[in-house]
Amino acid sequence: MRRRLAVFAAAVAFGGGLAAVPTAPFGAPVAVAKSCMRGQVHAVAPDGSNVCLRAGQFCRHSHRWQRFYQRYGFRCNAYDSYSKRWRLTRG
């Protein structure tokens, strides 16, 4: 009998703990990770936006963005020295 009472008390305490957890109000924004297509890498950019990175897309060449690209395994390289355009490459 005591064992049943102890199990019941533990279940009530555990269930009561869950009931005390605050919940988000209806309609509150929920953070959902952006899904990227195959061959792309999901990343959170320095400006806070969610982006999908892939080799060959245009990139920014500032030092802050270079560290960001390296964190996700990319490099920002000049592909045309005449027009000063930059593209992402792997590694």
N, C-alpha and C positions, 0 to 999 in steps of 0.2 A: 504494500500500500504506500509506504513512504517513497519507494522508488517511482511509482506512478505519479505521485504528487510532485516529486522533484523534476521529473520529465515534463509534466504539465506546466510547472512554474517556469522552467527554462524556455518552453515553447511560447508561453505568454510574454516573457521578458524579451525574447528574440523578436516575436511578432510586434510587440509594442515598440521596439526600437525602430522597426521598419516604418511603422505608422508615424513616427515622430520626424522622419526625414522630410524636409520641405520639398514640395514639387513645384515645377514651373507652371504658371498660370496658362490656361487654355489660350492658344494662339501666340505664345511666346516663341521667338525665333530659336531654332535648334541648330547647333553647329553640325554640319554634315560635310564630310570630306568630299572634295570635288573628285569625280571619277575621271580618269584620263584614258585616252585610247591606248591600244596596244603599241608599245614602242616609246611611250612617253612616261615621264616621271613626274609625280605630283610633288609640288614644292610650295612653301610659303615664302613669298618674296620679301625683300627688306621693307617694302612699303606696306606689308601686311596683307596683300592680296594673294589669293590662291591661284597658282599658275601650273600649267603642264609644260614641261621642258622636253624638247627632243632635238636630236642632232640636226643641224641644217637651218634652224630658225634664227631670225635676227636676234641680236643681243645688245646689251649696253656694256660699254667698256670702262666704266668707272671702277675704282678700287673696291668699293663696297659691293658692287654687283659681281666682280670677279671672285671675291670670297664666297658669295652666295652660290655662284655656279660651281665652284670647286667643291663645296659641301655636298652637292648632289652628283658629282662625278663628271662635270662638264668644264669646257674651257671656251672662252670667247676669243676667237682668232679673226684677224683681218683676212678676208678672202679676195679683196680687190684693193690693192694699194692706191689705185688712182682715185676711186670714189670714197675711200675710207669707210667701207661697209664692213660690218662684223657679223659673224655667224657662230653658232654653238657647234662644238665638236665634242666627241666623247674622250674622256681621259685627260 
